[in-house]
Amino acid sequence: MSDHQEHNPFDGPQMQGTHYERADMSGANFDGVNLAGARFYAVLTKARFTDTNLSEAVFDDISLAGAHFNNVNLSGAAITNANLSRLTIRGVTLADSDIEDADLTGMRINGVLVTDLFMAYEQAKT
């Protein structure tokens, strides 16, 4: 094995920058895949991303309901017009992230309803 292969965890097919449009990829498994800069306009319900590079990826008009992300790089990624219901986020860095115009019904952070957090915030301001 060459030095490059020993140090490159993405030694399989190179898929960075790939454009997935109108694809039904429900239940797909992405394991150890470099999808940096990929563009997804697809159904990815119950998809699994493990040890995957999704930096600068674009997810638009997409369903990620029930998807699983484990050891994934989403730095610089954009998710818009998406169904993220039943999403679990654990052990992640959300530094400098923005969530805008979102339905947060039933969403919890560390077991606390986000709506309760917003209510406490508004009360603290008065």
Residue frames as qw, qx, qy, qz and C-alpha x, y, z in Angstrom:
[[0.000, 0.889, 0.457, 0.000, 0.00, 0.00, 0.00],
 [0.409, 0.494, -0.038, 0.767, 1.40, 3.41, -0.91],
 [0.201, -0.169, -0.454, 0.852, 1.83, 6.24, 1.61],
 [0.310, -0.101, -0.190, -0.926, -1.06, 8.09, -0.04],
 [0.636, -0.279, -0.621, -0.363, -3.41, 5.14, 0.52],
 [0.512, -0.233, -0.679, 0.472, -2.30, 4.71, 4.12],
 [0.114, -0.228, -0.325, 0.911, -3.09, 8.34, 4.97],
 [0.368, -0.013, -0.285, -0.885, -6.22, 8.80, 2.83],
 [0.394, 0.122, 0.813, -0.412, -9.30, 7.27, 4.50],
 [0.651, 0.561, 0.212, -0.466, -11.22, 7.86, 1.24],
 [0.184, -0.419, 0.769, 0.446, -9.43, 5.41, -1.02],
 [0.476, 0.404, 0.781, 0.022, -12.60, 4.16, -2.77],
 [0.321, 0.618, 0.498, 0.517, -14.49, 5.88, -5.59],
 [0.182, -0.207, -0.153, 0.949, -14.02, 9.65, -5.54],
 [0.033, 0.651, 0.723, 0.229, -17.49, 11.24, -5.50],
 [0.170, -0.548, -0.243, 0.782, -16.82, 14.78, -4.34],
 [0.143, 0.343, -0.240, -0.897, -18.79, 17.39, -6.26],
 [0.002, 0.240, 0.912, 0.332, -21.30, 14.82, -7.54],
 [0.394, 0.012, 0.032, -0.919, -24.81, 16.13, -8.27],
 [0.027, 0.248, 0.968, -0.038, -27.74, 13.91, -7.22],
 [0.341, 0.097, -0.020, -0.935, -31.01, 15.22, -8.69],
 [0.770, 0.010, -0.104, -0.630, -34.51, 13.69, -8.40],
 [0.463, 0.223, -0.855, 0.068, -32.95, 10.53, -6.98],
 [0.798, -0.476, -0.011, -0.370, -34.67, 8.20, -4.54],
 [0.449, 0.421, -0.708, 0.346, -31.83, 7.11, -2.31],
 [0.706, -0.509, 0.129, -0.474, -33.97, 5.94, 0.61],
 [0.930, -0.316, 0.185, -0.005, -32.03, 3.63, 2.90],
 [0.684, 0.602, -0.293, 0.290, -28.73, 4.25, 1.06],
 [0.752, -0.583, 0.035, 0.305, -25.52, 3.65, 3.02],
 [0.415, 0.812, -0.259, 0.317, -22.59, 6.01, 2.62],
 [0.816, -0.545, 0.082, 0.174, -19.68, 4.52, 4.54],
 [0.584, -0.427, 0.335, 0.604, -16.26, 6.16, 4.31],
 [0.497, 0.608, 0.460, 0.414, -17.26, 8.26, 1.31],
 [0.236, -0.334, 0.018, 0.913, -15.85, 11.64, 0.29],
 [0.198, 0.707, 0.631, 0.251, -18.88, 13.67, -0.83],
 [0.237, -0.517, -0.097, 0.817, -17.33, 17.10, -0.28],
 [0.140, 0.343, -0.265, -0.890, -19.22, 19.68, -2.32],
 [0.040, 0.276, 0.914, 0.294, -21.86, 17.18, -3.45],
 [0.376, 0.007, 0.012, -0.926, -25.34, 18.50, -4.25],
 [0.034, 0.238, 0.968, -0.074, -28.36, 16.52, -3.13],
 [0.510, 0.058, -0.036, -0.857, -31.86, 17.19, -4.46],
 [0.495, 0.057, -0.850, -0.173, -33.13, 13.78, -3.45],
 [0.795, -0.468, -0.036, -0.384, -35.01, 11.54, -1.05],
 [0.389, 0.398, -0.753, 0.352, -32.58, 10.22, 1.54],
 [0.725, -0.453, 0.099, -0.509, -35.11, 8.92, 4.07],
 [0.907, -0.356, 0.224, -0.028, -33.43, 6.51, 6.50],
 [0.686, 0.591, -0.321, 0.278, -30.07, 6.94, 4.73],
 [0.759, -0.592, 0.039, 0.267, -26.92, 6.28, 6.75],
 [0.414, 0.802, -0.291, 0.317, -23.79, 8.40, 6.54],
 [0.817, -0.540, 0.083, 0.186, -20.82, 6.93, 8.43],
 [0.578, -0.416, 0.337, 0.616, -17.28, 8.32, 8.38],
 [0.475, 0.622, 0.488, 0.387, -18.35, 10.55, 5.51],
 [0.243, -0.294, 0.031, 0.924, -17.02, 13.91, 4.36],
 [0.190, 0.742, 0.613, 0.195, -19.97, 16.16, 3.46],
 [0.254, -0.548, -0.066, 0.794, -18.13, 19.45, 3.84],
 [0.133, 0.359, -0.278, -0.881, -19.58, 22.21, 1.63],
 [0.065, 0.291, 0.912, 0.282, -22.35, 19.80, 0.51],
 [0.362, 0.008, -0.016, -0.932, -25.73, 21.24, -0.46],
 [0.044, 0.337, 0.938, -0.061, -28.95, 19.53, 0.58],
 [0.270, 0.166, 0.005, -0.949, -31.94, 21.31, -0.99],
 [0.740, 0.077, -0.142, -0.652, -35.58, 20.25, -1.28],
 [0.438, 0.264, -0.856, 0.081, -34.68, 17.00, 0.42],
 [0.810, -0.467, -0.051, -0.351, -36.02, 14.43, 2.85],
 [0.333, 0.410, -0.768, 0.363, -33.56, 13.28, 5.49],
 [0.718, -0.409, 0.131, -0.548, -36.31, 11.95, 7.78],
 [0.948, -0.258, 0.171, -0.070, -34.94, 9.17, 9.96],
 [0.677, 0.584, -0.352, 0.276, -31.43, 9.53, 8.49],
 [0.776, -0.580, 0.026, 0.245, -28.40, 8.70, 10.63],
 [0.399, 0.804, -0.317, 0.306, -25.12, 10.62, 10.67],
 [0.827, -0.527, 0.078, 0.183, -22.13, 9.14, 12.49],
 [0.558, -0.445, 0.330, 0.619, -18.66, 10.74, 12.42],
 [0.478, 0.652, 0.454, 0.373, -19.61, 13.04, 9.55],
 [0.278, -0.293, 0.028, 0.914, -18.04, 16.34, 8.50],
 [0.209, 0.770, 0.580, 0.166, -20.82, 18.81, 7.60],
 [0.275, -0.585, -0.035, 0.762, -18.68, 21.95, 7.93],
 [0.064, 0.344, -0.349, -0.869, -19.85, 24.58, 5.48],
 [0.046, 0.309, 0.898, 0.311, -22.79, 22.44, 4.35],
 [0.344, 0.036, 0.055, -0.937, -26.18, 24.00, 3.62],
 [0.025, 0.328, 0.944, 0.007, -29.51, 22.31, 4.30],
 [0.291, 0.166, 0.047, -0.941, -32.59, 24.11, 2.94],
 [0.720, 0.087, -0.193, -0.661, -36.21, 23.13, 2.32],
 [0.366, 0.226, -0.900, 0.069, -35.63, 19.87, 4.16],
 [0.817, -0.421, -0.150, -0.364, -37.59, 17.31, 6.16],
 [0.286, 0.433, -0.748, 0.415, -35.39, 16.47, 9.15],
 [0.741, -0.419, 0.072, -0.520, -38.10, 14.87, 11.29],
 [0.961, -0.276, 0.026, 0.009, -36.95, 12.23, 13.78],
 [0.559, 0.615, -0.373, 0.412, -33.39, 13.55, 13.48],
 [0.741, -0.639, -0.049, 0.198, -31.02, 12.83, 16.35],
 [0.411, 0.745, -0.321, 0.416, -27.92, 14.98, 16.74],
 [0.798, -0.597, 0.027, 0.073, -25.43, 13.75, 19.33],
 [0.711, -0.394, 0.262, 0.520, -21.80, 14.59, 20.06],
 [0.531, 0.621, 0.319, 0.481, -21.60, 17.34, 17.43],
 [0.279, -0.344, -0.051, 0.895, -20.06, 20.76, 17.03],
 [0.232, 0.781, 0.551, 0.180, -22.57, 23.41, 15.98],
 [0.326, -0.549, -0.009, 0.769, -20.19, 26.37, 16.30],
 [0.065, 0.383, -0.288, -0.875, -21.15, 29.31, 14.08],
 [0.058, 0.308, 0.885, 0.343, -24.24, 27.48, 12.77],
 [0.331, 0.081, 0.081, -0.937, -27.55, 29.18, 11.96],
 [0.076, 0.399, 0.911, 0.068, -31.06, 27.75, 12.14],
 [0.197, 0.198, 0.010, -0.960, -33.64, 30.04, 10.56],
 [0.621, 0.129, -0.205, -0.746, -37.32, 29.81, 9.69],
 [0.316, 0.104, -0.943, -0.006, -37.69, 26.34, 11.23],
 [0.748, -0.412, -0.201, -0.479, -40.61, 24.42, 12.75],
 [0.171, 0.407, -0.785, 0.435, -39.16, 23.39, 16.12],
 [0.768, -0.307, 0.008, -0.562, -42.29, 21.66, 17.45],
 [0.971, -0.231, 0.003, -0.059, -41.24, 18.93, 19.87],
 [0.645, 0.512, -0.389, 0.414, -37.50, 19.60, 19.37],
 [0.701, -0.709, -0.004, 0.072, -35.39, 19.05, 22.47],
 [0.431, 0.649, -0.484, 0.399, -31.87, 20.10, 23.37],
 [0.192, 0.230, -0.802, 0.517, -30.40, 18.06, 26.22],
 [0.168, -0.383, -0.892, 0.172, -33.93, 16.92, 27.08],
 [0.064, 0.534, 0.359, -0.763, -35.44, 20.43, 27.26],
 [0.436, 0.697, 0.550, 0.149, -38.10, 21.53, 24.79],
 [0.376, 0.146, 0.175, 0.898, -36.75, 24.31, 22.59],
 [0.190, -0.693, -0.396, -0.572, -40.09, 26.13, 22.87],
 [0.619, -0.722, -0.269, 0.155, -39.59, 26.18, 26.65],
 [0.608, -0.195, 0.037, 0.768, -36.09, 27.57, 26.19],
 [0.148, 0.429, 0.312, 0.835, -37.43, 30.37, 23.99],
 [0.414, -0.770, -0.389, -0.292, -40.18, 31.14, 26.52],
 [0.675, -0.573, -0.162, 0.436, -37.60, 31.34, 29.35],
 [0.479, 0.071, 0.176, 0.857, -35.42, 33.59, 27.19],
 [0.066, -0.616, -0.364, -0.695, -38.30, 35.97, 26.48],
 [0.567, -0.758, -0.319, -0.045, -39.22, 36.07, 30.18],
 [0.682, -0.356, -0.065, 0.635, -35.60, 36.79, 31.15],
 [0.323, 0.333, 0.234, 0.854, -35.52, 39.77, 28.75],
 [0.256, -0.735, -0.328, -0.535, -38.45, 41.47, 30.54]]
